[in-house]
Amino acid sequence: MPPNAIQRLGLPALGQRSFTLADGAHSLMNAYSGQVFWHKQSIEIVVVQSDGAPLIGMGLLWGSRVTLEAQSGGNVIIEEL
């Protein structure tokens, strides 16, 4: 999540954590505590600061069906299994 969004939400800092990226590289990033309402329940999550667009990790997607239209502006549908 971008730094300005983290600041705007006032998320509490957890310090730096090591993460493995999709390409297998390891990166040290700032982490924050967050909470989302997901599949009808409130879940505590770790929010990672990055300069790119916000992403959802596989941990949150586990137990879901993800359908996407592989084209610019295509829809992404996430359903609970």
C-alpha positions in Angstrom: 0.0 0.0 0.0 1.4 3.5 -0.8 2.8 5.5 2.1 0.3 8.3 1.8 -2.6 5.8 2.1 -1.0 4.2 5.2 -0.6 7.7 6.8 -4.1 8.7 5.9 -5.5 5.6 7.6 -3.3 6.0 10.6 -2.1 2.4 10.7 0.2 1.4 13.6 3.8 0.6 12.6 5.1 -3.0 13.2 8.7 -2.2 12.0 10.6 -3.6 9.1 9.9 -7.2 8.0 11.5 -9.4 5.3 9.2 -10.5 2.5 9.7 -12.9 -0.5 8.5 -11.3 -3.7 6.7 -13.1 -6.6 10.1 -13.4 -8.4 11.7 -15.1 -5.4 13.7 -12.0 -4.4 13.8 -11.0 -0.7 13.1 -7.5 0.3 13.0 -5.6 3.7 9.9 -3.4 3.9 8.0 -1.3 6.4 5.0 -3.2 7.8 1.8 -1.9 9.5 -1.1 -3.5 11.4 -4.4 -3.3 9.6 -7.9 -4.8 9.6 -10.2 -5.7 6.7 -13.7 -7.0 6.5 -13.4 -10.1 4.3 -15.9 -12.8 3.6 -18.3 -11.5 6.3 -15.7 -11.3 9.1 -13.1 -8.9 10.4 -9.5 -10.0 9.9 -6.2 -8.6 11.2 -3.7 -8.2 8.4 -0.1 -7.0 7.9 0.0 -4.1 5.5 3.2 -3.7 3.5 4.4 -0.3 2.4 5.3 -0.1 -1.4 5.2 2.5 -4.1 3.0 0.4 -6.4 -0.7 -0.2 -6.5 -2.2 -2.1 -3.5 -2.1 -5.9 -3.8 -3.9 -8.7 -2.0 -1.7 -11.5 -0.9 -2.4 -15.3 -1.2 -3.0 -15.6 2.5 -6.1 -13.4 2.2 -7.2 -15.1 -1.1 -6.9 -18.6 0.4 -10.4 -20.1 0.4 -11.6 -18.0 -2.5 -12.4 -18.4 -6.1 -10.7 -15.7 -8.2 -12.0 -15.0 -11.7 -10.3 -12.4 -13.9 -10.6 -11.0 -17.4 -7.0 -10.9 -18.7 -7.3 -7.6 -20.5 -6.8 -3.9 -19.8 -9.6 -2.8 -17.5 -10.9 -6.3 -17.1 -13.0 -7.4 -14.1 -11.7 -9.3 -11.2 -14.2 -11.3 -9.1 -13.4 -12.8 -5.7 -15.9 -15.2 -4.2 -15.7 -17.2 -1.0 -15.6 -21.0 -1.4 
